[in-house]
Amino acid sequence: MFDDAEGELQSAGILPKHRYHKEGSVILRELLKKGSISRSTLYDLVGVDTGNKFLETNVFAFHFNSREITFQSTLIKRYCEENSASWEAK
């Protein structure tokens, strides 16, 4: 099952050694710590263009009613928890 989650993170370019690893890691750490973040926080952390790109992936979900961003699925969240060392700031 984690292969599916890894594939989504790879498609988003967030895995280590991929284009958006640094920016994605910032968001993943925040979501693991807080559970959800606002869209303005997303934009503050990674910029509007990268933030919008991330919202187009199957990694993050934007909830219109609460205006919050969360993990797209429990599977993605669990994969990120299990591989939390990959998202550490360096």
N, C-alpha and C positions, 0 to 999 in steps of 0.2 A: 504494500500500500504506500509506503514512503516513497517508492519510485515515482508515483503520480505527483506527490508534493514536490519532490526534487525536480521533476520535469517542469512544473509550473514556475519554480524559482529560477531554473535555467532559462526558460523562455523570457522571463522578466529581466534576465541579466544580473541577478542578485547573488548568485552563488560565488564563492571565492574564485578569484582570477577572472571574473566576468566584468563587463563594462560598468555596471551599476552596483557593484558589490559595496563600495564605501557608502553610497547614498542609501541603498536598501538596508544595509546593516543598521544605520541610524534609526530608520523607521521600525525595523523589526525589534530592536532593543526597546524603543518606546512602547510598542504594542505589548511586548512581553512584560514590561514593567507596569503599564497602566491599563491594559485591556482594550482601550480605544483612545483615539486622538481626534481633534477637530481638523477640518480641512485646512484652516489657517495655520495650524501647527505643522501639518504636512508641508505646506508651502514654505513656511519659515525654515524648516529643517533641510529641505532639498530643492527648493525653488518650484515655481509654477510648472514649467515645462516637464521636469522630471516627475513631479508629483502627479501631473495629469497622465503621464505615461504609465506610472505605477497603477493608477486607478483603472487603466484599460486592461490590466493583466488579471489573471485569476488568483492572485495572491492576496489582494486587498479588496475590501468591500466598503462602499460608501452608503450609509443608511440615511435616506432623505429625511425621514421624520425627526431623527435625533441629530442629524448633521454631523455624525461621527463616522470615523473610519476604523474598521476592525480587520482581523484576518478574514479572508474569504470563507474559510472552512476550519473546522476543528482539526482536520488532518494537517492542514498547513501550519496551524498553531502548534500542534504536537511535534511536527517535524522540526520547527524552529526551536522549540524547547529542548528537544533531544540533541540538537546540534548548536546549542547556544554559544559554544566556543568559537564557532565560525563567524559570529556577529560581534565579537568583542572589538572595542576600539583599540587601534594600534598606535 
